[in-house]
């Protein structure tokens, strides 16, 4: 196999990883941001790190780590901000896990319902339970927005790097 064929295969692999990563931004069963970072790394490797160098990879790795952390923490912070009990936080966590099995509606409503049920069982206050559920939902939305923002950063950096160095290195 020639070097050009291997490079072409690596580019196709990277593009496939980008597509699956983008799907993973919505479906938490797929590691969206890590797949997208892996795609960037494969692209960097395919170009012998001439277009995307180690410094860029480190920065994009940090952006990926921040996006993943925000995704995990934002829903819990939303619940915590509304004064949620530990039971509500566990409910949000368990609701998120159970929600994965019910696709997008379950992923959105699972943490909300889990937090509300946890708070309701702890404090027996329906108003407070609703408030905690809404706070969890808002945190979830902030987490998804942060994750999408980080993913867009990865894509924009790759496009800019290849535009800067000329697309001839890609093809």
Residue pairs with C-beta under 8 A, 6 or more apart in sequence:
7 46
7 47
10 42
10 43
10 45
10 46
11 43
11 46
11 170
13 39
13 42
14 39
14 40
14 42
14 43
14 46
15 39
17 35
17 36
17 38
17 39
17 42
18 35
18 36
18 39
18 155
20 30
20 35
21 30
21 31
21 32
21 33
21 34
21 35
21 36
21 38
21 39
21 151
22 32
22 36
22 151
23 30
23 32
24 30
24 31
24 32
24 33
24 35
24 36
25 32
25 33
25 144
25 147
25 148
25 151
26 32
26 104
27 103
27 104
27 107
28 71
28 96
28 100
28 107
29 100
32 147
32 151
33 64
33 67
33 68
33 71
33 147
33 150
33 151
33 154
34 64
34 68
36 64
36 151
36 154
36 155
37 60
37 61
37 64
37 154
40 52
40 57
40 60
40 154
40 157
40 158
41 57
43 51
43 52
43 158
44 51
44 52
44 53
44 56
44 57
47 169
47 170
50 165
50 169
51 161
51 162
51 165
51 169
51 170
52 157
52 158
52 161
56 157
56 161
59 157
60 153
60 154
60 157
63 150
63 153
63 154
64 150
64 154
66 146
66 150
67 146
67 147
67 149
67 150
67 151
68 147
70 142
70 143
70 146
70 147
70 150
71 143
71 144
71 146
71 147
72 143
73 143
74 139
74 140
74 142
74 143
74 146
75 92
75 96
75 111
75 136
75 139
75 140
75 143
76 89
76 92
76 93
76 136
76 139
77 139
78 135
78 136
78 137
78 138
78 139
78 140
78 142
79 88
79 89
79 92
79 115
79 132
79 135
79 136
79 139
80 89
81 135
81 139
82 131
82 132
82 134
82 135
82 136
83 128
83 131
83 132
84 92
84 115
84 118
84 119
84 132
84 135
84 136
85 118
85 119
85 122
85 123
86 122
87 118
87 119
87 121
87 122
88 115
88 116
88 118
88 119
88 122
88 129
88 132
88 136
89 115
89 118
90 118
91 114
91 115
91 116
91 117
91 118
91 119
91 121
92 111
92 112
92 114
92 115
92 118
92 136
93 111
93 114
94 114
95 109
95 110
95 111
95 112
95 113
95 114
95 115
95 117
96 107
96 110
96 111
96 114
97 110
98 106
98 110
98 114
99 106
99 107
99 108
99 109
99 110
99 111
99 114
100 106
100 107
100 110
102 109
102 110
108 137
108 140
111 136
111 137
111 140
112 133
112 134
112 136
112 137
112 140
113 133
114 136
115 132
115 133
115 135
115 136
116 129
116 130
116 132
116 133
116 136
117 129
118 132
119 125
119 128
119 129
119 132
119 133
120 126
120 129
123 129
162 169
162 170
